[in-house]
Amino acid sequence: MRLLLMSDTHLPKRAKKLPEPLLAEIPRADLVVHAGDWVDTDTLDLLESRSRRLLAVYGNNDGPALRVRLPEVARAELDGLRFGVIHETGSAQGREKRCAERFPDLDVLVFGHSHIPWDTTAPTGLRLLNPGSPTDRRRQPHCTYMTAAITDGRLSEVTLHRLPPR
């Protein structure tokens, strides 16, 4: 199973549209994950129409039109892997412990909010992934997204993709 992970698209405030390299990944993915801060419903409509399957949540910048369509936390079992998505996890300090305590039933947690790519594993084995933002790099050197694979119930091939400057 091939995964495409993104967050913090902030359209149309941070960019007019999603970058072409990211859009090209959508048909290759069995599951598209968006960890919130869409800002507009057009991006949700686009991902719903182009994705085989979408697992998504709302973020702190998402208004009522998105919150009525998306949960705060989303969960799915993917080939035996217990997968979750949330927008905010709090500060970086203590994140692994805090998330492991809050989500003891998950193997992987995708989150956003900071626009800072993140890939760590808590002592409990919970894998924490933040794909960064494909449209708003903030203080990061590049806009980013992630791809990954699930094979035989294991997460593999986690790759951070850097997007070219706009």
C-alpha positions as CSV (number, residue, x, y, z in Angstrom):
1,M,0.0,0.0,0.0
2,R,1.4,3.4,-1.1
3,L,0.8,6.5,1.1
4,L,0.9,10.2,0.3
5,L,1.2,12.4,3.4
6,M,0.6,16.2,3.4
7,S,-0.5,18.9,5.8
8,D,-0.9,22.7,6.1
9,T,-1.8,23.4,2.5
10,H,-3.3,26.8,3.5
11,L,-4.9,27.4,0.1
12,P,-5.4,29.9,-1.4
13,K,-3.6,32.1,1.2
14,R,-0.1,30.5,1.0
15,A,-0.3,29.4,-2.7
16,K,-2.9,29.4,-5.5
17,K,-2.8,25.7,-6.0
18,L,-1.1,22.5,-4.9
19,P,2.4,22.0,-6.5
20,E,2.4,19.8,-9.6
21,P,4.9,17.2,-8.2
22,L,2.5,16.6,-5.3
23,L,-0.6,16.4,-7.6
24,A,1.3,13.8,-9.7
25,E,1.6,11.6,-6.6
26,I,-2.1,11.4,-5.9
27,P,-3.0,8.7,-8.5
28,R,0.0,6.6,-7.4
29,A,-1.3,6.5,-3.8
30,D,-3.6,4.0,-2.3
31,L,-4.2,6.4,0.5
32,V,-3.8,10.2,0.7
33,V,-3.4,11.7,4.2
34,H,-4.0,15.3,5.0
35,A,-3.2,16.5,8.6
36,G,-5.3,19.7,8.5
37,D,-5.1,23.4,7.8
38,W,-6.7,23.2,4.4
39,V,-8.3,26.7,4.8
40,D,-10.5,26.2,1.7
41,T,-13.0,23.5,0.8
42,D,-11.9,23.4,-2.8
43,T,-8.7,21.5,-1.8
44,L,-10.7,19.0,0.1
45,D,-13.0,18.6,-2.9
46,L,-10.0,18.1,-5.1
47,L,-8.4,15.5,-2.9
48,E,-11.7,13.6,-2.5
49,S,-12.3,13.5,-6.2
50,R,-8.7,12.4,-7.2
51,S,-7.8,10.1,-4.3
52,R,-8.6,6.4,-4.1
53,R,-9.0,6.9,-0.4
54,L,-8.6,10.0,1.8
55,L,-7.9,10.1,5.5
56,A,-8.0,13.6,6.8
57,V,-8.6,16.0,9.7
58,Y,-9.3,19.7,10.2
59,G,-6.7,22.1,11.6
60,N,-6.8,25.2,13.7
61,N,-7.1,27.4,10.6
62,D,-10.1,25.5,9.2
63,G,-13.5,27.1,9.6
64,P,-17.0,25.6,10.0
65,A,-17.3,24.5,6.4
66,L,-14.3,22.1,6.8
67,R,-15.0,21.1,10.4
68,V,-18.5,19.9,9.5
69,R,-16.9,17.5,6.9
70,L,-13.7,16.4,8.8
71,P,-13.0,15.0,12.2
72,E,-10.4,16.3,14.7
73,V,-8.8,12.9,14.8
74,A,-9.0,10.2,12.1
75,R,-8.1,6.6,12.5
76,A,-7.7,3.6,10.1
77,E,-6.3,0.1,10.2
78,L,-4.1,-0.3,7.1
79,D,-2.9,-3.8,6.5
80,G,-2.8,-4.4,10.2
81,L,-1.1,-1.1,11.0
82,R,-3.0,1.1,13.4
83,F,-2.8,4.6,11.8
84,G,-4.0,8.0,13.1
85,V,-4.1,11.6,12.0
86,I,-4.3,14.8,14.0
87,H,-3.4,18.4,13.3
88,E,-1.7,19.6,16.6
89,T,0.4,17.7,19.0
90,G,1.8,20.6,21.0
91,S,5.5,21.6,21.4
92,A,8.3,19.5,20.1
93,Q,9.7,19.0,23.6
94,G,8.1,15.9,25.1
95,R,6.1,15.1,21.9
96,E,6.9,11.4,21.8
97,K,5.9,10.8,25.4
98,R,2.8,13.0,25.2
99,C,1.5,11.3,21.9
100,A,2.3,7.8,23.1
101,E,0.2,8.4,26.2
102,R,-2.7,10.0,24.3
103,F,-2.6,7.4,21.5
104,P,-1.6,4.1,23.0
105,D,-3.7,2.2,20.4
106,L,-1.8,3.5,17.4
107,D,1.3,2.4,15.5
108,V,1.7,5.6,13.4
109,L,0.5,9.1,14.0
110,V,0.6,11.7,11.2
111,F,0.4,15.4,12.4
112,G,0.9,18.9,11.1
113,H,0.6,22.4,12.4
114,S,4.3,23.4,12.7
115,H,5.2,23.1,9.0
116,I,8.4,21.4,10.2
117,P,9.1,17.9,8.9
118,W,9.3,15.3,11.7
119,D,10.1,11.6,11.8
120,T,10.7,10.0,15.2
121,T,9.6,7.0,17.2
122,A,8.4,7.0,20.8
123,P,9.9,4.5,23.3
124,T,6.5,2.7,23.0
125,G,7.1,2.2,19.2
126,L,4.6,4.9,18.1
127,R,6.0,6.4,14.8
128,L,5.4,10.2,14.6
129,L,5.4,11.8,11.1
130,N,4.9,15.4,10.1
131,P,5.2,15.9,6.3
132,G,5.8,19.6,6.6
133,S,3.9,21.9,4.2
134,P,3.9,21.7,0.4
135,T,2.9,25.4,0.1
136,D,4.3,27.3,3.1
137,R,7.8,26.5,4.2
138,R,7.9,29.1,6.9
139,R,11.4,28.9,8.4
140,Q,12.3,25.6,6.6
141,P,14.6,25.5,3.6
142,H,11.9,23.8,1.4
143,C,8.3,23.1,1.1
144,T,7.8,19.3,1.6
145,Y,5.5,16.3,1.6
146,M,6.1,12.6,2.4
147,T,5.4,9.3,0.8
148,A,5.6,5.9,2.5
149,A,4.6,2.3,2.0
150,I,2.8,-0.3,4.2
151,T,3.9,-3.9,3.5
152,D,2.8,-6.8,5.6
153,G,1.7,-4.5,8.4
154,R,4.9,-2.6,8.6
155,L,5.6,1.0,7.6
156,S,8.5,1.4,5.2
157,E,10.0,3.6,2.6
158,V,9.2,6.8,4.5
159,T,10.5,9.6,2.2
160,L,10.5,13.3,2.7
161,H,10.2,15.1,-0.7
162,R,11.5,18.6,-1.1
163,L,9.6,20.7,-3.6
164,P,11.4,23.1,-5.9
165,P,10.9,26.8,-5.2
166,R,7.9,28.5,-6.7
